[in-house]
Amino acid sequence: MPDHWHGLIELHSDIRLESVVASLKGRAARAVNRSLHRKGMVWAPGFHDHALREDDDVLQAARYIVANPKRAGLVQRVGDYPYWDAVWLEQKRRG
């Protein structure tokens, strides 16, 4: 998506979500700024999170995320978006 990011992150008990998000945003911002030959903020401060506890909730969220580019009109088919896949969908297919 050109203006936001949705993701599924599985945390272990000793890792804080805030640290993971800060690291992701920092790495992405450096890469964007480097590729655009600029400096400055890329992301808005903060983030929104939602805990998923059931496998069905995770699968539903993964499906929502990978279909987002199609709903936004960026592609005709979900599979046309280069970052459409999710490990949670793969695990469900195999399981």
N, C-alpha and C positions, 0 to 999 in steps of 0.2 A: 504494500500500500504506500502511496506517495507521501501521506501526511500523518501516519500513525503506525503502530506496531501492535499486533496481538501475538501472544505466545503462551505456550504451556511449559511450565518449568516445574520439574520435580525436585523438591528440596530434601536434603538430609537434615537430621535433627541439629547438627552443629553449624548449619549455614543459614544466614538470615537473608530473606528476600530482598531487603533494601541493599545489601551488599552485591547481590547478583545483578539487580537492576542497574545500580550505579556502574558496575563494571561493564555491562552490556552497552549502556548509553555512552560511557566514556570511549570505549573501543570504536563504536559505530561513529561517534562524532569525530574522532581523530581521522578515521578512514574517509568520511565524507569531506571534511575540511581539506585533507591532503589531496583528494581527487579533484576538488574544485579550486585548489590553490588559494585557500582563504583561511581565516581564523574566525572564531566566534561560536556562539551557542547554536546547537542543532536541535536539541530537545527542550521542551518546556520542563520546568522543574516538577518534581513529583511524578506519581503514577497511580493508577487505579488497579486494585487486585481483587480477586475473588477466589476463595478456596473451593476446590472440588474434592469431594471425598469418596464418591462412588465411581466405579469403572464406567457406568453408563453416562454419568455427568462428564467425565473426561472425554469419552467418545463423542458425545454431542458437542462439546466445546471444540474438539479437533475438527469436526465436520463444519462447524460454523466458521472457524478460522480459515480453513482452506477454501471455503466458498466465498469468502469476503471479496476477493478481486472480481469475481463474476458478478456479484450483486452490485459492486461499484461500477460495473461497465468497463473494466480494464481489459477483460478477455471475454471471448465467446464461450469457452469451456474451461472448467476448473483446471484441467491438466495443461492448459496453455500457459498458465502462470508459472514462471520458473521455480518458484519457492512454494509450491502447493502442497507438498507431501509432509506427513507428520509421522513420527515413530509410533504414536498411539494408534494410528489407523493401520499401520503395518502389523503391530502386535495383535490387533483384533482380527485381522484377516488370517493370520497364522493360527490364532488360538481357536 
